[in-house]
Amino acid sequence: MSIVITTPTGNIGSVVTRQLLDAGETPILIARDPAKLRDAVARGAVVKRGSHDDVDFMVDATRDAEALFVLTPGSYHIQNIVDFYTSFAAPAAEAARANKIPHVVHLSSVGADLATGNGPVAGLHASEQILNAAGIPNLVHLRPGYFMENTLAQIPNILESGSMYTTFPSGERFPMIATRDVGARAAELLRRRDGSGARSIELQGPETSYEDVAEILTEELGREVTHVTVTDEQMIQALTGMGVSQVLADALAELAEGIVQGRVKYEEPRNAANSTPTSYRDFAAEVFKPAFAAAVGG
């Protein structure tokens, strides 16, 4: 029996892979480019070369699997939100059905309870429905919120103008979560493989505003950083100017608006089980500051 991991080279998948290896598991990693996984292979992981949007490949790669981790890879070029996300969910569902995989952990998102009005998360809503229909005995939709890693996209703006630009109003606070905390919870669920049936699990990082982020980065980087609120139109224009598809740029603006208006929200109150430990200050010191230094050096 094995644990199969899709997207093992990303921020979350790499944490899942590392923690499973640390726990003595021998995961099977799905990847287009096995060369990116040499370290994991050296530690005992097995790589199957292919893409998890390929139904036949996924059915073959997951034979005898005890558990499957499903994560939709990122893309700046999405032309249809639902079609893109379900192109990965449908093969995973078919693989789980064909091979009777008893445990599946799916990386979803807060807001996936909504079919519309939640930007790219609408694709995860559709993915959840596809996996729900696959008859998986123990299916977890892991629903984290806004990633701290999203702030890394502001590095060029900070270098150029000392400012970060978002559509969030000044002082707007909402949970931000570090992807390493998401990966850690996913790895725990895959290791434990309990028989809790089908369910969603929300994850909340600490409540943070972009003003908090600016203040922390000012201290960590040793230069003044400010947050500037821009209009949806300005943000969409900036995103498309960087090569993001119009569809995705519109969806990201809709997601931010959904957070501000309270449409995209957690369904359960914060508690010890759904709270994660990494603060934005931790993230700034351990992730943002090194990334910023690399950008300056580059």
N, C-alpha and C positions, 0 to 999 in steps of 0.2 A: 504494500500500500504506500501511497505517496501523496505529497501536497504539491499541487501545480500552481505556479505563480505567473500571471500575465503581467506585462509591463514591468519587469524586474529591475530595469535600469533607472527608473524615475525616482523622484524624491521619496515617494511612499513605497513603491515596490522594492527599492534597494534596502530600505529599513526592514521590511518584512523578510526579505531574503536573508539579510545579515542576522536577524534575531532568530530565525528558524535554524540557521546553521549553528549559531551559538548554543541553541537548545539541543543540538545533536540530531536534528532532522536532516533528511537528504532531499531537498526540494527539487522539483523539475521546473525549469525556467523556460518560458516561451519567449523567444527573441528573434528578430530578423537578423541581428548581427551578433553572433556568439562571441566575437572578439572583445566586446564590451564587458564580458562577464568572466574574464580569465581568473580574476581573484576568487570569485565564487566557485568556479569549477575547481580551482586548486584546493578549496576547502571541502569539496565533495559534492557540490551541486551538479546536476545533470542539465544540459541545455538541449532543447529541441528547437531546431531552426524553422521558423515559420511565423505567420501572423495569426493573431487570434480573431481576425475577422473572416478566416477561412474555415468553413464548417467541417469539411472532411479532415483537415489538419487537426482541428481541435478535438474531434471525436477520437482520432488516432492518438493524439498526444496525451489524452486524459484517461486512457484505458487503465483500469485497476486503481484509479485515483481515489483516495479517501477524502480529499478536500480540494477545493478550487478557489483561488482568489481572482476575482474579476475586477479589472480597473480599465476604464476607457482612456486610451492615450490622448494627450493634448494635440491640438492642431490649430494653427492660425487661419486655415484655409477652408473652414467648414462652409458648405453651401446650403445645407439643410440640417438643422439641429437634430431633429428626431431621427432622421435617416442615419446620420453619422453615429449617434450613440447606439442605436439599435443594431447597427451593422456589426457591433462587437457583442452586444448582449445576446442576440439571437444564436450565434454559434456556440456561445457558452451554455445557453439553455439547452440546445440540442445535444451538446456533449454531456451535460449533466443527466439529461433524460436517457440518452442512449447507453451510457455507462453506469447509470444508477449511482451517481456520486452522492453520498449521503450528506456532505457538508459543503456549503458554498458561502463565501463572504464576498459581498459586492460593495465596492466603494461607490456610494451614492452621495447625497448632499442634503443638508437642511433645505427645506423648500420642495423636496421631491414628492411631497404629498399633493402638490398642485400640478395640474396639466398645462397651465398657461400662466403668464404674468411673472415668470421666474427666470427668464433668460435662458441660458444654456441648460439650466437644471431641468427644463421641460424634457430634454433628452434622457435624463436620468429617471424621471417619472415614467417615461415609456419603457425604459430598460427594466425598471422594477416590475412593471406589469408583465413583461415577457418572461422574466425569471420566476415570478410568482406562479405563472401558468405551467411551469416545467415539472411540477410535482416533486420538487426537491425537499427531502424530509426536514433538513435543518438549514434554513436560508437566513442569512443576516444581511440586511441593508444597513451599512454603516454610514451614518449621516453627519459628517462634520460640517463646520461652517466656513467662513471666509479665511483663506490661508494667509498666514503671515508672509509666506513666500511671494504673495502678490506684490508686496511693497518693493521687492527687488527690481521690479520693472521701472521704478522711479530713479534708479541710479543715474542713467543718462541725464535726466532732468536736474538732479541735484548737482551733477558735475557742471552742467551748462548754466543754471540759473540759481542754484541753491534752494529750489522749491520742488515740492511734490504737487501734482495736479490730479484731483479726483472730482467726482460729482457729489461727494458726501458733504453735507452742510457742516460748517464749523461746529465742533463739539459733538458731533454725532457719534455715539458710542455703541459698539456692537461686539460680539465675541470674535476674536481672531485666534486661530489655532495654528500651531506649528505642525508641518506635515510629519515630522518625526514622531509626534505623539499619536497621530492617526495610524502610522505604520506600526507602532508598538501595540496599539489595541488590536489591529488586524492580525498581527502575528500571534497575539495571545489567544484570540478566538480560533485561529487555525490550529494552534497547538492543543488547545483544550478540547475542541470538537465535542461539545456537550450536546445533549439531545433536547434542546430548547425549542425546536420547531422553527417556524417562520416568524421573523420579527424585524423591526428596525431598532437601531441603537443610535441615539444622538450623542454627539461629542461637542462640548463647548470649551473653547479656550477662554482666557480672561477677557473681560470687556475692555475695549481699547478704542480710542478715537485717533484720527490722523493727526490731531494736535498733540496727543500723547506720543505718537510715533515720531513726529518732528522734534519734540523736546528731547526724547531719548537719543535720537540720531545726532542731534546737535552736540550732546555730551559725548557720545561714543566716537563720533567722527572728528570732533574738534573744529567744527565749522558750523555756521548757522544754517539750519534747515527750517523752512517754513512750509505750511500747507496752504494751497490755494484752491478754492472751490471754483470749478468751471461748469458750464452748461453741458447738457447731454450732447448738443450739437458740436460743441468744441471738442469734447472727448471722443466722439465718434469720428470726427475729422482727423484727430491726432492718431487714432488707432488705425484707420484705413491708410493714413499716410505712412505708417510703419509696416504696411503689408498685411494687416489683419483684414479678413474678408468683411464685406459690408454686413453680411448676415450675422457674423459673430460680434462685430462691433456694436450693432444694434442690440443684440442679445445681452451683452455685458452691461450696456447702459440700462437696459430693462432690469437686470438683476440688481444693480446698485439701487435703482429706484424702488424695487421691491423690498429691499432691506430697510431703506429709509421709511417707507410707507407702512412697514409692518406686515406686508403680505408674506414675505420670506422670513419665517420665524420658527423658533423651536416650539415643539408641541408639549414639552414637559418642563417643569421648573428645574433650575440648576440644582444639582445635588452632587454628592461625592462620587457617584458612579459615572456621571456624564461629564465631569469637569476634568480638564487636562492640565498638566503641571507647568509647561513652558510659558513663561511670561514674555512680553515683547522685549523687555530689557535683556533677558537671556538670549533671545533670538538675535537681537541687534549685536550683542557682543560676540556671539559664537558663529553667526551665519552672515548677517548683513555687513558687518565691519570687514571681514576677510574678503567678501565679494566686492565691496567698494574699493578696497586696497588693490585688488587684482585689476579692476577696471581702470584705476588711476595708473597703475604700472603698465597696463596694456596700451 
